Amino acid sequence: LGLSSNSLFGPIPASVGNLSNLRALCLEGNMMNGKVPRSIGQLTSLETLYLLDNNWESTMTNIHFHNLSNIYIFSISSKINSFSFKVTQDCFTYFKHLYLVEVCGCRVGPTFPN
């Protein structure tokens, strides 16, 4: 699902977790805000998740990634400094094919994986 650079605003609806066959979610370059829903973690077929260049708020934790074992590209950035990326070392053990993690403009910690 490619929706990059479309001036979309508002949060990602929690119902996104119902798209069980979704392989790519590309929302970069919009004006999206609010929380990234935990239901993202239900997208078991997801391979690519681009959330760059939006206005995310709140925090992403391990729970957002729990069932994303097929993901190989994950990227996120927030234009405002109210978004935190707080995962632990074991978060990345879920991923079998992880190739790229890009986290920009976010508060990262406290124990970002090595």
Order of alpha helices (4+ residues) and beta strands (2+ residues): beta-beta-beta-beta-beta-beta-beta-beta-beta
